[in-house]
Amino acid sequence: MSNRTTGLIIALIAITALLLVIAMAPKQTIAPSYPQQIIRPTPTPFAQTTLTFSPTPLTIASPSGSIDVAIDTGANNVTAVQLELSYDPSTLTNIKITPGDFFENPVIFPITKIDKTKGTISYALAIPPAGTARKGQGRIVTISFSTLMKAGQQTQIGFLPKTLVTASGATQSVLKTSNDAAILYSPSQPTIQLPSQ
């Protein structure tokens, strides 16, 4: 045999041996990889703040009275509140608004307007420029008024859709709910003393 033939036989034996080693090797199965399910906490809805009149219903016994607008921020860090309210100017007059205790040293915006003809109130206040956003419950404003109602008559003060609450980290109003207030005029009856016998 020639050297060339011997070389080919050796090469064929080497290739055959290599194929046998590969064929006899234990087979490894590769488990398919699935993406792991990531469990994320349920996001908290960003709008959690409520505005309510307190008390409601309000019963007044004299021709004047006052009612508070209370706030509960939930998880929101509130920075400002813009109140847009409606009332019946034929039943309530001499409306005055004073800031409550929720914001410390609040900035009162110059949009404050009480329209005695339409019966609307615009009032906005916020934390001072170097102030800290507030969370919790408190009184935003107190609304004082005189009434033109007759005994037993009822009226309302309500929130208009433009009412909003701003909070740090939120680009939209965080106002979740608000309620209207019923005001009932029930003057106290004078006590009649009967003459003693």
NUKEKOL-309666 format. One record per residue (C-alpha): residue number from 1; residue in one letter; chain; x, y, z. Coordinates in nm, 4 decimals. Layout:
N
{fidren->NUM drenlo->A nulo->A X->X Y->Y Z->Z} $
...
//
This chain:
197
{fidren->1 drenlo->M nulo->A X->0.0000 Y->0.0000 Z->0.0000} $
{fidren->2 drenlo->S nulo->A X->0.1109 Y->0.3428 Z->-0.0768} $
{fidren->3 drenlo->N nulo->A X->0.1599 Y->0.6152 Z->0.1769} $
{fidren->4 drenlo->R nulo->A X->-0.1322 Y->0.7983 Z->0.0320} $
{fidren->5 drenlo->T nulo->A X->-0.3722 Y->0.5096 Z->0.0847} $
{fidren->6 drenlo->T nulo->A X->-0.2446 Y->0.4534 Z->0.4378} $
{fidren->7 drenlo->G nulo->A X->-0.3031 Y->0.8226 Z->0.5176} $
{fidren->8 drenlo->L nulo->A X->-0.6599 Y->0.8069 Z->0.3887} $
{fidren->9 drenlo->I nulo->A X->-0.7352 Y->0.4948 Z->0.5946} $
{fidren->10 drenlo->I nulo->A X->-0.5972 Y->0.6587 Z->0.9105} $
{fidren->11 drenlo->A nulo->A X->-0.8031 Y->0.9736 Z->0.8411} $
{fidren->12 drenlo->L nulo->A X->-1.1215 Y->0.7692 Z->0.7889} $
{fidren->13 drenlo->I nulo->A X->-1.0599 Y->0.5761 Z->1.1120} $
{fidren->14 drenlo->A nulo->A X->-1.0063 Y->0.9028 Z->1.3033} $
{fidren->15 drenlo->I nulo->A X->-1.3275 Y->1.0568 Z->1.1627} $
{fidren->16 drenlo->T nulo->A X->-1.5243 Y->0.7380 Z->1.2393} $
{fidren->17 drenlo->A nulo->A X->-1.3882 Y->0.7310 Z->1.5951} $
{fidren->18 drenlo->L nulo->A X->-1.4834 Y->1.0948 Z->1.6427} $
{fidren->19 drenlo->L nulo->A X->-1.8388 Y->1.0336 Z->1.5164} $
{fidren->20 drenlo->L nulo->A X->-1.8706 Y->0.7311 Z->1.7485} $
{fidren->21 drenlo->V nulo->A X->-1.7622 Y->0.9397 Z->2.0486} $
{fidren->22 drenlo->I nulo->A X->-2.0185 Y->1.2078 Z->1.9629} $
{fidren->23 drenlo->A nulo->A X->-2.2945 Y->0.9501 Z->1.9067} $
{fidren->24 drenlo->M nulo->A X->-2.2232 Y->0.7669 Z->2.2337} $
{fidren->25 drenlo->A nulo->A X->-2.1943 Y->1.0773 Z->2.4510} $
{fidren->26 drenlo->P nulo->A X->-2.4836 Y->1.1195 Z->2.6991} $
{fidren->27 drenlo->K nulo->A X->-2.7462 Y->1.3518 Z->2.5594} $
{fidren->28 drenlo->Q nulo->A X->-2.8190 Y->1.6722 Z->2.7519} $
{fidren->29 drenlo->T nulo->A X->-3.1618 Y->1.8170 Z->2.7172} $
{fidren->30 drenlo->I nulo->A X->-3.1810 Y->2.1882 Z->2.7415} $
{fidren->31 drenlo->A nulo->A X->-3.4949 Y->2.3000 Z->2.9144} $
{fidren->32 drenlo->P nulo->A X->-3.6677 Y->2.5791 Z->2.7312} $
{fidren->33 drenlo->S nulo->A X->-3.6270 Y->2.9079 Z->2.9121} $
{fidren->34 drenlo->Y nulo->A X->-3.9416 Y->3.0969 Z->2.9892} $
{fidren->35 drenlo->P nulo->A X->-3.9374 Y->3.4511 Z->3.1150} $
{fidren->36 drenlo->Q nulo->A X->-3.9911 Y->3.4641 Z->3.4889} $
{fidren->37 drenlo->Q nulo->A X->-4.3198 Y->3.6078 Z->3.5998} $
{fidren->38 drenlo->I nulo->A X->-4.2491 Y->3.9306 Z->3.7822} $
{fidren->39 drenlo->I nulo->A X->-4.5015 Y->4.0081 Z->4.0514} $
{fidren->40 drenlo->R nulo->A X->-4.5486 Y->4.3777 Z->4.0852} $
{fidren->41 drenlo->P nulo->A X->-4.7507 Y->4.5400 Z->4.3600} $
{fidren->42 drenlo->T nulo->A X->-5.0879 Y->4.6722 Z->4.2537} $
{fidren->43 drenlo->P nulo->A X->-5.0367 Y->5.0403 Z->4.1776} $
{fidren->44 drenlo->T nulo->A X->-5.2123 Y->5.2820 Z->4.4089} $
{fidren->45 drenlo->P nulo->A X->-5.4535 Y->5.5031 Z->4.2156} $
{fidren->46 drenlo->F nulo->A X->-5.2968 Y->5.8484 Z->4.2021} $
{fidren->47 drenlo->A nulo->A X->-5.6211 Y->6.0334 Z->4.2854} $
{fidren->48 drenlo->Q nulo->A X->-5.6956 Y->5.9662 Z->4.6524} $
{fidren->49 drenlo->T nulo->A X->-5.7916 Y->6.3088 Z->4.7881} $
{fidren->50 drenlo->T nulo->A X->-6.1452 Y->6.3878 Z->4.8998} $
{fidren->51 drenlo->L nulo->A X->-6.3013 Y->6.7272 Z->4.9712} $
{fidren->52 drenlo->T nulo->A X->-6.6086 Y->6.7423 Z->5.1915} $
{fidren->53 drenlo->F nulo->A X->-6.8214 Y->7.0094 Z->5.3526} $
{fidren->54 drenlo->S nulo->A X->-6.8398 Y->6.9758 Z->5.7285} $
{fidren->55 drenlo->P nulo->A X->-7.0851 Y->6.9449 Z->5.8837} $
{fidren->56 drenlo->T nulo->A X->-7.3407 Y->6.8399 Z->5.6275} $
{fidren->57 drenlo->P nulo->A X->-7.6257 Y->6.8773 Z->5.6517} $
{fidren->58 drenlo->L nulo->A X->-7.5750 Y->7.2039 Z->5.8409} $
{fidren->59 drenlo->T nulo->A X->-7.8654 Y->7.3415 Z->6.0422} $
{fidren->60 drenlo->I nulo->A X->-7.8390 Y->7.7072 Z->6.1419} $
{fidren->61 drenlo->A nulo->A X->-8.0597 Y->7.8713 Z->6.3998} $
{fidren->62 drenlo->S nulo->A X->-7.9585 Y->8.2335 Z->6.3332} $
{fidren->63 drenlo->P nulo->A X->-7.9458 Y->8.4425 Z->6.0133} $
{fidren->64 drenlo->S nulo->A X->-7.5732 Y->8.3745 Z->5.9767} $
{fidren->65 drenlo->G nulo->A X->-7.3539 Y->8.0690 Z->5.9855} $
{fidren->66 drenlo->S nulo->A X->-7.0360 Y->7.9032 Z->5.8630} $
{fidren->67 drenlo->I nulo->A X->-6.9289 Y->7.5748 Z->5.7109} $
{fidren->68 drenlo->D nulo->A X->-6.5849 Y->7.4158 Z->5.6624} $
{fidren->69 drenlo->V nulo->A X->-6.4321 Y->7.2523 Z->5.3569} $
{fidren->70 drenlo->A nulo->A X->-6.2344 Y->6.9544 Z->5.4883} $
{fidren->71 drenlo->I nulo->A X->-5.9651 Y->6.7550 Z->5.3085} $
{fidren->72 drenlo->D nulo->A X->-5.8449 Y->6.3958 Z->5.3380} $
{fidren->73 drenlo->T nulo->A X->-5.5421 Y->6.3397 Z->5.1124} $
{fidren->74 drenlo->G nulo->A X->-5.5088 Y->5.9615 Z->5.1376} $
{fidren->75 drenlo->A nulo->A X->-5.1569 Y->5.8839 Z->5.0082} $
{fidren->76 drenlo->N nulo->A X->-5.1297 Y->6.2106 Z->4.8112} $
{fidren->77 drenlo->N nulo->A X->-4.8761 Y->6.4788 Z->4.9086} $
{fidren->78 drenlo->V nulo->A X->-5.0912 Y->6.7838 Z->4.8396} $
{fidren->79 drenlo->T nulo->A X->-4.9408 Y->7.1157 Z->4.7309} $
{fidren->80 drenlo->A nulo->A X->-5.2457 Y->7.3270 Z->4.6357} $
{fidren->81 drenlo->V nulo->A X->-5.6258 Y->7.3328 Z->4.6280} $
{fidren->82 drenlo->Q nulo->A X->-5.8439 Y->7.5297 Z->4.3866} $
{fidren->83 drenlo->L nulo->A X->-6.2049 Y->7.5527 Z->4.5008} $
{fidren->84 drenlo->E nulo->A X->-6.4745 Y->7.6284 Z->4.2448} $
{fidren->85 drenlo->L nulo->A X->-6.8087 Y->7.6382 Z->4.4235} $
{fidren->86 drenlo->S nulo->A X->-7.1680 Y->7.7241 Z->4.3445} $
{fidren->87 drenlo->Y nulo->A X->-7.4438 Y->7.8541 Z->4.5706} $
{fidren->88 drenlo->D nulo->A X->-7.7844 Y->8.0166 Z->4.5433} $
{fidren->89 drenlo->P nulo->A X->-7.7347 Y->8.3947 Z->4.5781} $
{fidren->90 drenlo->S nulo->A X->-8.1037 Y->8.4374 Z->4.6589} $
{fidren->91 drenlo->T nulo->A X->-8.0566 Y->8.2369 Z->4.9810} $
{fidren->92 drenlo->L nulo->A X->-7.6960 Y->8.3106 Z->5.0854} $
{fidren->93 drenlo->T nulo->A X->-7.5199 Y->8.6477 Z->5.0978} $
{fidren->94 drenlo->N nulo->A X->-7.2181 Y->8.8207 Z->5.2577} $
{fidren->95 drenlo->I nulo->A X->-6.9919 Y->8.5253 Z->5.1684} $
{fidren->96 drenlo->K nulo->A X->-6.6474 Y->8.5396 Z->5.3289} $
{fidren->97 drenlo->I nulo->A X->-6.3690 Y->8.2816 Z->5.3040} $
{fidren->98 drenlo->T nulo->A X->-6.0846 Y->8.2321 Z->5.5497} $
{fidren->99 drenlo->P nulo->A X->-5.8045 Y->7.9750 Z->5.5124} $
{fidren->100 drenlo->G nulo->A X->-5.8157 Y->7.6751 Z->5.7432} $
{fidren->101 drenlo->D nulo->A X->-5.5383 Y->7.4982 Z->5.9339} $
{fidren->102 drenlo->F nulo->A X->-5.4376 Y->7.2381 Z->5.6723} $
{fidren->103 drenlo->F nulo->A X->-5.1692 Y->7.4508 Z->5.5025} $
{fidren->104 drenlo->E nulo->A X->-4.9348 Y->7.6435 Z->5.7312} $
{fidren->105 drenlo->N nulo->A X->-4.8994 Y->8.0065 Z->5.6114} $
{fidren->106 drenlo->P nulo->A X->-5.0688 Y->7.9321 Z->5.2762} $
{fidren->107 drenlo->V nulo->A X->-5.0227 Y->8.1401 Z->4.9648} $
{fidren->108 drenlo->I nulo->A X->-5.3629 Y->8.2746 Z->4.8532} $
{fidren->109 drenlo->F nulo->A X->-5.3839 Y->8.3037 Z->4.4739} $
{fidren->110 drenlo->P nulo->A X->-5.5265 Y->8.6229 Z->4.3247} $
{fidren->111 drenlo->I nulo->A X->-5.8030 Y->8.4321 Z->4.1417} $
{fidren->112 drenlo->T nulo->A X->-6.0279 Y->8.4749 Z->4.4465} $
{fidren->113 drenlo->K nulo->A X->-6.3687 Y->8.5870 Z->4.3239} $
{fidren->114 drenlo->I nulo->A X->-6.7187 Y->8.5724 Z->4.4684} $
{fidren->115 drenlo->D nulo->A X->-6.9768 Y->8.6366 Z->4.1970} $
{fidren->116 drenlo->K nulo->A X->-7.2901 Y->8.7473 Z->4.3805} $
{fidren->117 drenlo->T nulo->A X->-7.4984 Y->8.7405 Z->4.0611} $
{fidren->118 drenlo->K nulo->A X->-7.4072 Y->8.3932 Z->3.9313} $
{fidren->119 drenlo->G nulo->A X->-7.3580 Y->8.2456 Z->4.2768} $
{fidren->120 drenlo->T nulo->A X->-7.0048 Y->8.1155 Z->4.2197} $
{fidren->121 drenlo->I nulo->A X->-6.6901 Y->8.1188 Z->4.4312} $
{fidren->122 drenlo->S nulo->A X->-6.3308 Y->8.0810 Z->4.3053} $
{fidren->123 drenlo->Y nulo->A X->-6.0619 Y->8.0443 Z->4.5696} $
{fidren->124 drenlo->A nulo->A X->-5.7168 Y->7.8841 Z->4.5553} $
{fidren->125 drenlo->L nulo->A X->-5.4425 Y->7.8373 Z->4.8106} $
{fidren->126 drenlo->A nulo->A X->-5.1123 Y->7.6493 Z->4.8226} $
{fidren->127 drenlo->I nulo->A X->-4.8071 Y->7.5712 Z->5.0290} $
{fidren->128 drenlo->P nulo->A X->-4.5523 Y->7.8560 Z->5.0371} $
{fidren->129 drenlo->P nulo->A X->-4.2606 Y->7.8355 Z->4.7866} $
{fidren->130 drenlo->A nulo->A X->-4.0264 Y->7.6795 Z->5.0452} $
{fidren->131 drenlo->G nulo->A X->-4.3061 Y->7.4769 Z->5.2064} $
{fidren->132 drenlo->T nulo->A X->-4.3501 Y->7.1004 Z->5.2256} $
{fidren->133 drenlo->A nulo->A X->-4.6354 Y->6.9113 Z->5.0583} $
{fidren->134 drenlo->R nulo->A X->-4.9009 Y->6.8039 Z->5.3080} $
{fidren->135 drenlo->K nulo->A X->-5.0581 Y->6.4651 Z->5.3717} $
{fidren->136 drenlo->G nulo->A X->-5.3449 Y->6.3848 Z->5.6066} $
{fidren->137 drenlo->Q nulo->A X->-5.6685 Y->6.5479 Z->5.7126} $
{fidren->138 drenlo->G nulo->A X->-5.7576 Y->6.9056 Z->5.7948} $
{fidren->139 drenlo->R nulo->A X->-5.9639 Y->7.2128 Z->5.7185} $
{fidren->140 drenlo->I nulo->A X->-5.8916 Y->7.3887 Z->5.3881} $
{fidren->141 drenlo->V nulo->A X->-6.1219 Y->7.6897 Z->5.4374} $
{fidren->142 drenlo->T nulo->A X->-6.4132 Y->7.8167 Z->5.6412} $
{fidren->143 drenlo->I nulo->A X->-6.6982 Y->7.9807 Z->5.4509} $
{fidren->144 drenlo->S nulo->A X->-6.9095 Y->8.2232 Z->5.6535} $
{fidren->145 drenlo->F nulo->A X->-7.2354 Y->8.3669 Z->5.5228} $
{fidren->146 drenlo->S nulo->A X->-7.5642 Y->8.5363 Z->5.6016} $
{fidren->147 drenlo->T nulo->A X->-7.8911 Y->8.3788 Z->5.4987} $
{fidren->148 drenlo->L nulo->A X->-8.2012 Y->8.5207 Z->5.3346} $
{fidren->149 drenlo->M nulo->A X->-8.3887 Y->8.1958 Z->5.3883} $
{fidren->150 drenlo->K nulo->A X->-8.7178 Y->8.1707 Z->5.5693} $
{fidren->151 drenlo->A nulo->A X->-8.7685 Y->7.9257 Z->5.8540} $
{fidren->152 drenlo->G nulo->A X->-8.7625 Y->7.5662 Z->5.7309} $
{fidren->153 drenlo->Q nulo->A X->-8.6058 Y->7.6583 Z->5.3956} $
{fidren->154 drenlo->Q nulo->A X->-8.3027 Y->7.4693 Z->5.2648} $
{fidren->155 drenlo->T nulo->A X->-8.0216 Y->7.5577 Z->5.0215} $
{fidren->156 drenlo->Q nulo->A X->-7.6975 Y->7.4046 Z->4.8924} $
{fidren->157 drenlo->I nulo->A X->-7.3311 Y->7.4815 Z->4.8321} $
{fidren->158 drenlo->G nulo->A X->-7.1638 Y->7.2512 Z->4.5813} $
{fidren->159 drenlo->F nulo->A X->-6.8326 Y->7.1779 Z->4.4111} $
{fidren->160 drenlo->L nulo->A X->-6.8035 Y->7.2663 Z->4.0423} $
{fidren->161 drenlo->P nulo->A X->-6.6065 Y->7.0430 Z->3.7986} $
{fidren->162 drenlo->K nulo->A X->-6.3154 Y->7.2919 Z->3.7844} $
{fidren->163 drenlo->T nulo->A X->-6.2296 Y->7.2182 Z->4.1494} $
{fidren->164 drenlo->L nulo->A X->-5.8864 Y->7.0560 Z->4.1623} $
{fidren->165 drenlo->V nulo->A X->-5.6123 Y->6.9418 Z->4.3984} $
{fidren->166 drenlo->T nulo->A X->-5.2448 Y->6.9303 Z->4.3002} $
{fidren->167 drenlo->A nulo->A X->-4.9857 Y->6.7016 Z->4.4559} $
{fidren->168 drenlo->S nulo->A X->-4.6141 Y->6.6399 Z->4.4233} $
{fidren->169 drenlo->G nulo->A X->-4.5370 Y->6.3714 Z->4.1652} $
{fidren->170 drenlo->A nulo->A X->-4.8754 Y->6.4060 Z->3.9906} $
{fidren->171 drenlo->T nulo->A X->-4.9417 Y->6.5866 Z->3.6645} $
{fidren->172 drenlo->Q nulo->A X->-5.3204 Y->6.5742 Z->3.6994} $
{fidren->173 drenlo->S nulo->A X->-5.5619 Y->6.6686 Z->3.9737} $
{fidren->174 drenlo->V nulo->A X->-5.5595 Y->6.4159 Z->4.2566} $
{fidren->175 drenlo->L nulo->A X->-5.9179 Y->6.4948 Z->4.3596} $
{fidren->176 drenlo->K nulo->A X->-6.1061 Y->6.1655 Z->4.3859} $
{fidren->177 drenlo->T nulo->A X->-6.4426 Y->6.2689 Z->4.5307} $
{fidren->178 drenlo->S nulo->A X->-6.6273 Y->6.5695 Z->4.6703} $
{fidren->179 drenlo->N nulo->A X->-6.9726 Y->6.6223 Z->4.8174} $
{fidren->180 drenlo->D nulo->A X->-7.2256 Y->6.9047 Z->4.8215} $
{fidren->181 drenlo->A nulo->A X->-7.3569 Y->7.0593 Z->5.1421} $
{fidren->182 drenlo->A nulo->A X->-7.7166 Y->7.1075 Z->5.2468} $
{fidren->183 drenlo->I nulo->A X->-7.7912 Y->7.4070 Z->5.4701} $
{fidren->184 drenlo->L nulo->A X->-8.1203 Y->7.4263 Z->5.6599} $
{fidren->185 drenlo->Y nulo->A X->-8.2458 Y->7.7386 Z->5.8345} $
{fidren->186 drenlo->S nulo->A X->-8.4322 Y->7.6493 Z->6.1519} $
{fidren->187 drenlo->P nulo->A X->-8.4487 Y->7.9538 Z->6.3790} $
{fidren->188 drenlo->S nulo->A X->-8.4913 Y->7.8870 Z->6.7450} $
{fidren->189 drenlo->Q nulo->A X->-8.8347 Y->7.9657 Z->6.8760} $
{fidren->190 drenlo->P nulo->A X->-8.8565 Y->8.2229 Z->7.1532} $
{fidren->191 drenlo->T nulo->A X->-8.9470 Y->8.0741 Z->7.4869} $
{fidren->192 drenlo->I nulo->A X->-9.2842 Y->8.1930 Z->7.6139} $
{fidren->193 drenlo->Q nulo->A X->-9.3071 Y->8.2230 Z->7.9868} $
{fidren->194 drenlo->L nulo->A X->-9.6480 Y->8.1815 Z->8.1377} $
{fidren->195 drenlo->P nulo->A X->-9.7362 Y->8.4095 Z->8.4241} $
{fidren->196 drenlo->S nulo->A X->-9.7102 Y->8.2372 Z->8.7589} $
{fidren->197 drenlo->Q nulo->A X->-10.0359 Y->8.1864 Z->8.9448} $
//
